[in-house]
């Protein structure tokens, strides 16, 4: 891991520059430009709110905020993992000319999507003001939960980055699995309330599905003024570090062969 941190320090300036370039390129040909980063999550929040509250009769308290919190977590997790699979091949023109540690490409994506996620969290605060959600001291636990989300997501993404080079169909498989995880993570419903009759399944989803657990912890601390599960947060942080170590180790071992495959 010493090599990993050395490379992070060495390529940090490049990662910042590349992330800014990707953000600019994303909205370069759009009339609304960066406003799409605000309008897109708001549009999905409205759709989910109408669908669940008016079609399925959901009665979750502060529902628009509830959905937006889940969406902020899910979008980062989903985009990072789905984009990591083809990250090496999509940067073929760069990697065949100059050497860049492959996880630096993932760092660039992380910085880009962290910026967009921060916009979503700013919108959460605005929605809390609009819907009169009480601001409580437990909101500060958000600063403990976000590193867990980042480390777990980054760890999974490093592993997906490696296998995405060698397994052509992995992108399709990943998309299917992520769709399944989306519906099992409670992005627009409360797992605890909707599955009261299935306590074992509820426990499995909220403790062993990291994104469902992180969403639940964010909602509990931000909306409902509850303390997070510190022990399980620590366990998932350690698991995330372990996944990152595994992914980085594999990349260091095999990255010289990536150019031959792509």
Secondary structure, DSSP 8 states (H G I E B T S, - for coil): -HHHHHHHHHHHHHHHHHHHHHHHHHTTT-SSGGGHHHHHHHHHHHHHHIIIIIIS----TTHHHHHHHHHHHHHHHHHHHHHHTTHHHHTHHHHTTS---HHHHHHHHHHHHHHHHHHHHHHHHHHHHHTT----GGGGGHHHHHHHHHHHHHHHHHHHHHHHHH-TTHHHHHHHHHHHHHHTTTSSS-HHHHTTT-HHHHHHHHHHSHHHHHHHHHHHHHTS-----HHHHHHHHHHHHHHHHHHHHHHHHHGGGHHHH-
